[in-house]
């Protein structure tokens, strides 16, 4: 049960950070790079919770 809560919290944090990146005054290319970094870090942390790593 705690794994599901951890996955849910991680997913919500990823969504929140992506939303905040959209609000930043960055040019389009930089915004895409930051979004890709956030998504990669989020996927790695979700895989860690699922005991893949």
C-alpha positions, -999 to 999 in steps of 0.1 A, spaced: 0 0 0 28 24 8 43 18 -26 11 29 -43 11 61 -22 47 68 -31 40 63 -68 10 86 -66 30 113 -48 58 110 -73 34 113 -102 18 144 -86 52 160 -80 61 154 -117 29 170 -129 33 199 -106 69 205 -117 59 203 -154 32 228 -147 56 252 -130 80 248 -159 52 259 -183 48 291 -161 85 300 -163 95 327 -188 118 305 -209 122 302 -246 106 272 -263 138 251 -268 149 256 -231 115 247 -219 115 214 -239 149 205 -225 138 211 -189 106 192 -195 125 162 -209 149 163 -179 119 163 -155 102 135 -173 133 113 -174 140 119 -136 103 111 -129 104 79 -149 136 68 -132 121 75 -97 89 56 -106 109 26 -119 129 27 -86 96 24 -66 86 -5 -88 119 -22 -79 132 -23 -114 165 -6 -103 
